[in-house]
Amino acid sequence: MPHNEWSPEAGAKSIKEIVRLAIQYDKLIDVHCDETDDVQARFLEILNAEVMKQGYGNATTASHTCSFGSADDAYAFRMMGLFRQSGLNFVSCPTENLYLQGRQDSYPKRRGLTRVKEFVDNAINVAFGQDSIVDLWYPAGSGNLMNILDNGLHATQLMREEDFPRNFDLITYNGAKLMHLDEVYGLSEGKPANFIVLDAPNVFEAQRRRVDCLASIRNGEYLFRKEKPKYTTALDIDRQTKQYL
């Protein structure tokens, strides 16, 4: 969490030490990076430069990066090119970032999220997540990624025609990619049978209707399953007997 250090120098030093240790022990990197509204925060730039020098970008994830959503376009445009070169991954936490950021703003009030839409448009790997469940930082967390997706695509305005078919990647394949789970994740033959079943005929309807999960399968076995909901209305009443049909 380099932006929480006492000085920029200390923050930069911590990033360099994190990268050194990760390379030494062959570990993935995930940094809570620039989770702040400070437009002058530059630890994302330092992290990207350090992993680009070491060729370690695709094993590195910058989480939150809220201040990058407040940076001016000239700076952001330059950094986008560097992110593509390094292969750096990103995670945005829509509910937490919306809840925690912008607290010092009066109006207009910032949304607090990083530039998710621009990452998607520039083929920079970005995923949605939730890092707080009923805790100090986000008391309303439930771990329901359908809720995360719903909040995220509204806050980042990912509702263009081309967005709906790929929005689910934000809570599925993109996260698996940054965690280097490509070989075991997905619906291809031979991979572990881990998946959920949503109450929708296609991905558009799943997003539009904020559908429920009907079943969860782990290693080919049901963790749970439930019936599709049934509804009755006044239109279902027999007007002669006053009984529901």
N, C-alpha and C positions, 0 to 999 in steps of 0.2 A: 504494500500500500504506500508507494513512494510519495504521493501527495500529502501524506500524513506525517512525514518527517519534518523536523524543525527547520530545515533549510533546503533549497534546491540542490545544493551540493550533496547533502546527506541522502536525498531522494535518488539522485543519479548514482551515487555509490551503491545504494541498495540494489538498484536495477542491475548494475554490472556484476554484483556478487551473485544475484539470482541466476543470471545467465551462465556465469562461470560454474556454479554448482550443478545446474541442470545438464550442462555439457559433460561435466566430470562424471556424473552418475547416470547419464542417459535418461533423463526425465523430461516429461512435458512441462511447459511453463504456463501458468495462469496468473496474471497480475491484475489486482484491483487497481486500475490505472485511471487517474484523473477523474475519479468519481466526485466531481465538484463542479460548481458553476463558474469557477474562476477562468476567465477567457485567456489568462496568461499561463495557465498550466501547460507544461510542455513535456511531461514525463512519457507520454505516448510517443512523441518524436524521439526521445532518448532510447526508449525500449526498442522501437523499430530500427533505429540506427545500429544499436548494439547487436540485435539478432541478425540483421542484414550483413553486418561485418563477419559474423560467425557462420552464416549460412544456416541459421536455426529458426527462420521465420515460420516455416510450416509446422513446427513443433511448439509454437508460442501463441498464446491467446491473450488479448487485451480485453479485460472485462469492464463493462460500464462505459468508460471513456466519455462521460457526460459532457465535459468541457469542450470536446471536439464538436459537439452539436451547437456550441455557442461561438466557435471560432469564425473568423471572417472567411469569405469564399476564396480569396486569393491564397491564403494559407492552406485552406482545406484542399484546394485544387492541387497545390504542390505536393501535399502529403498523400493524396490519393495515388499519384504516380509511384511514390516510394512504397506504399503498402502493396501495390501490385508487384513491384520488384522483389520485396522481401517475402511475400507469401504469408504475412501476418494474418491471424484469425481474430475475429471479434465476437464477443457475447454482449448482448443488451438484455437487461432485465426490465421489461416494460413497466410492470406494476410498481416495483421498487423505485425505479428511476423517476416515474411520474409522481410518486408519493413523496420522495425525499428531496428532490431537486426543486429549484426555484423558490425556496423558502424565504430568501432575502429579497425576492422580487416583489414589487407592488403590482403594477400593471403597465405594459403587457408582461405577462408571466410566462417564462420559458417552460417548455414541456420536459426538459431535462434529459432527453434521450440523445444518443449519438446519431450519426448520419446513416441510419440503417438503409433508407431508400437509396442513397447514393452508393453505398457498398453493394447492394443488390445490382444496381445498374452498371457497376464497374467490375462485376465478377470478383469481388472481394468476399471471402467466406465470412458470413455472419450468421449467428444463431441466436434465438431467444432462449432465456432460461429464467429460473427463479432461485435465488440464493437465500431466501428468508421464509420460514414457515412459523407463524405465531411467535415472533420474537420482537425485540426492541425496534429493529429497523423496518419491519413490515408486519404488523400484527395480523393482517388479513390473509397471509399466505396459506395456500392449501396444497401446492404442488400440482395443481390441475393445469396442464400445459395447454389445454383447449382455451381456458380462461386467459392464459398468458398470450396466446396467439391472437385472441379477440382484442384484447387491450393493445397489443403491439401493432396490429395492422391498422387500427384506428389512429393511434398516436403517430405512426410513421406514414400514414396516408398511402398504404399499399393496397389500393383498391382499383387499380387500372385493370383493364381486361387481361393483360399479360401477367398480372400479379397473382390472381387467384389460383391458377394451376400450380404455381411454384411456392406459394406462401407456406404450405405444409413443410417444405424443406427447412424452414426456420426452426422447427421444433423436432425435426427428424434427422435427415441426412447431413445437414450442415453441422449439427452438433457432433454426430458420429465422426465426421471428417476431421474436426479439430481435435477430437480425442483419439484419433488414429484407430478407429474401430471399423474401418471400411471392410475388412476381410470377414468380420463376423456379423455385421449389421446389414439388415435389408431383407427383402422377400425372395431373394434368389435361392434356387435349389441348393441344398447342402448347408445352408446357414441355419443357426439355431432358430426354432420356431417361437420367436418372441414378438408379439404384436397385440394391438388392441383392435376392437371392432366398433366402428362408429355408426350411429343411427342415421345414415345418409346415403343416397345413391351415388354421390360424387363429391369431389372436394369443394366445389362451389357451394353446394347446398350445406355441406358440413360447416363451412364458415358463415354462411348467411344465417343459418338457423341456430348456430351455437349448440350443436347437437350433443347428446349425452353419449357416454361410452356404454355399450351393451355387453362387452366381454373383454377380458384380459387373459392372454395366453402366455405362459412362460414355459419354455422347453416342451412345447406341445401339449401341456396340460392347462386346464382352466384354473386361473387364480380366482376368478369369479365370472358369473354371467347372470343376466337378468332379462326379463321379458320386456318387450317394447311397451311403452305406456299406452293405456287406453283411456279415452275421455268420453264422458257423457255430457250432454247438454239438454236444454229444455226441448230442443227439436226432436230428441229421442223418446219423448214421453207419449204414450198412447192416450189420446185425449178422452177416450171413453173410460178407460180403467184408471187413468192417472198413474200408471205404472211405467217404469222405464222399460223400453223395448230391449 
